[in-house]
Amino acid sequence: MTPVITPRILAATTARILRQLAHDPRSIAMMVALPAVLMTLLYFMFDGAQPLVSNLLLIMLGMFPFIVMFLITSVAMLRERTSGTLERLMTTPSGKLDLLFGYGISFGTAAAVQGLVAAGCAYWFFSVSTAGAAWLTVLVAILGGLLGMSMGLVSSAFARTEFQAVQMFPIVVIPQSLLCGLFVPRGDMATWLHVISDVMPLTYVVEALQQIGAHAEPSAILWRDAGIVAGCVLLALGVASATLPRRTA
């Protein structure tokens, strides 16, 4: 039977998850306040020196949403799995696509809010300057959050406890952070490291932001990178769908 989406069930699933997020002050603080706090630390660490601060915070606008949404989504989804919520939902008329897109829309909305807040802080409070338009920065920041969300959904399938979910962080996030071009330009890396970085989606988030920083008009590389990240999000959501429990009734 071909999976279908039922708008009523999708809306109810999305509303339920958004209510849960709204009643979790720690998650809200991580999404909204943490990026601003970390950017403040970086700003004063480098004494506001330009253009260094602009270049660094611009990259952070892709990394912070990715990291935070990965943590929040992986732990939240794990709770749904271990509490039996998913199994109970799969005995109702809810289908896999209703559940998957419900989680995706809910956490995607959270990622969009986080991206807007982080980018707003960067431009208004920390004087980040880019050759390209600010809305492009916001778009890529949101894509970074969506990427973290989708990879968090997948990672939750390989954990049985919240501690194990957190253990996925150094496996999934840290290698991408090291090889994305933040510390060493990718062109200066050893060939085998460059090849590995080519298959890591965070690389393309960072590269897209660097394109915005360097070019007044959207470049072909920017759109290519944005398309790759969007494709990785869809691929991860597809993998996450395969990890959802089968209907039991």
N, C-alpha and C positions, 0 to 999 in steps of 0.2 A: 504494500500500500504506500502510495506516494505521500510523504509528510506534507501537511498543510498548516497554515497559520490561521488561527481563529482570533479575529481582532478583539473580541470581548475578553477572552482568556489572556491574550497577550497584554492588554491594558491592565487587567487585574494583577497579573504577575509583576508587571513593571511598577505599578502603584505600591504593591506590597514591599518590594525591595527598596524603593525610594523611601518609604516610611521607616523601614529598618535603618537605613543610612541616616535619615534625619534625626532619629532618636539615639544615635551613637556619637556623642560629642567627641570621643577620641578620634574616630575616623574623620569627622569633619575638621578637626584641628590638624590632622595629618595632611588632608587634602588642601586646605586653604591656608593655614598659618605656617606649616613647616617649610614649604618652599620659600616663603617670604623671609622667614627667620634665617634659613641657610644662605639666601642671597645677601642678606644684611651682613652676615659674618664674612662672606667672601668679599663684599664691597669694602669693608673696613680692614680686612686683612691686607688688601692691596692699596689701601688708602685712597680709594676712588680713582686711581691712575687710569687715564684713558690713553689709547684705545684698549688697553689690556682688559680692563673690567668689562667693557662692552662685549668683547670677544668671548670672554670666559662666561659671563652671565647668559649670553645668547645660547651657548651650548647647553648650559644648565637648564634653560627653558625646555629643552627636549628631554634631558635626563631625569630631572626631578619628577615630572608627571609619570614617566615610564616607571621609575623606581617605586614611587608611592602607590600608584594604582596596581602595580604587580603585588605588593605586599597586602594591600587592603582586599583586593579581589581574591587572591589565593586563600587567605584566611577565611573570608566571608563565605566563599563557595565551599570550603572544606567543612565549615559548620553546617551548611545545608546538607552535605553528603553524610556526615557522621551522625547528625541528629535524626536522620531518617526522613527529612522533609522531602528530598527528591523522590525517594521511593514511594512516599504517600501521594505525592503529586502525580506520579506516573500511573497510579491506579484511578485517577480522575480523567475527565475528557482532555486534560492538558496534554499536548503533544510535545515532542522534543523541540520542535522549532519555536513553539510558544514559550517554552522555558528558556531556551538558549537566547532567543531574541529579547525576551524579557530581561534577562540578566545583562545582555549586551547593551540594551537601551538604557537601563538603569545606571550601570557603571560607566557607560559612555557619556551619559549626562553629567555624572560626577567628574569625569575626566575633562569635559568641556568647561565646566565651572572652574576647575583647577587651572586649566590652561589660560583662561581669561584673566583670572586673578593674578597668576604668576607673571603673565606678560604685562598686565597693567602695572604691577609693582616695578617690574624691570624698566619700563619706559618712563613712568612718571616719577618714581622715587630714586632710581639708581642711574638715571640719565643714560640708559642704554641707547646707542645710536646705531642704526643699520641703514645701508644704502637702499635696501628694499622696503616695501610697505610693511607697516606693523601688522596688518591683518594676515599677511602671509606667515609671520612669526607665530601669531595666535593659531593659525590653521595647523602648522607643523607641531606646535606644542600639544594641541588636541590629539593629533595623530600619535604623538609619543605616548600620551595617556591611554589612548585606545589600544596601542600595541602592548603596553604593560597590562592592561585589563585582560586582553585576549590571552596573553601568555600566562597570566595568573589563573585563568579558568582552566587552562590545560594542566598547569603544574599541580593544581589542587587534586587532580585525579591520581597523582603518584604519592600522595601523603595520606597518612591515617590519623595524625594528630596535628595540632597547631604548631608544635615544635618542629615536626617534619616539614610542614609547609614553609616555615621560616628557613629551614635548612635548604630549601630549593633556591633561596636567594643567591647564595654564593655560586651555585651551579649555573643558574640562568642569567643573572644580572651582572655579577662582577666581571666575568670574562668579556662580556659585551662592552662594559664600561672601560675596561683597560685597552681594548683594541679598536674602539670607535674613532680614534683620532684625537681624543682629549689630551692625552699626555705626550704622545709622539705623533707627528704627521704620518698618515698611513703610507705616504710615498717613501718615508725614511725607514719603514719597518723591513725586517727580513722578509724574503719572498713568501715563505710558508706562513708567516703571521699575517701578511697582507691577504693571502688566499683565505685564511680563516675569517678575517674581518669582513671579507666580501660576502660571506653567507650569514652574517649576523645582522639582523634587521635594525638594531640601534645605530649601526654605522650610517645608514641612509637617513635617519632622523637628524643626526649630527651634520652630515654633509649637506642636507637641505637647508639647515639653519645657516651654515657657513656660506652657502650660495646667496641667501637673503642678506647676509651681512656684507657681501662683496659686490653685489650687482643691483643696480637700481630697478631693472626690469626682471621679471621672472625668467629664469634661464631654463633651457631644455633639461639640464641636469636636475634642477629643482623639481620640475614636474615628473621626471623619471623616478627620482628618489621618493617623492610623495606617492606615486603609483605603486612602487615596490612595497612601501610600508603598508599602504592600504591593502595590497594583496596578501601580505603576511598576516594582517589582522583577520581577513576573511579565511585564510588557510587555518589559522589557529582556532577560530570559531568552529570551523568544520571538524577539526580534530577534537575539540571540546565536546561537540555534539556526539561524537562516537563514544565518548567516555560516560555519557549520561546513562542511567540505568534503563533497562528495557521495561516496557509496560508489563505489569504483573497481574493486571485484572482488566 
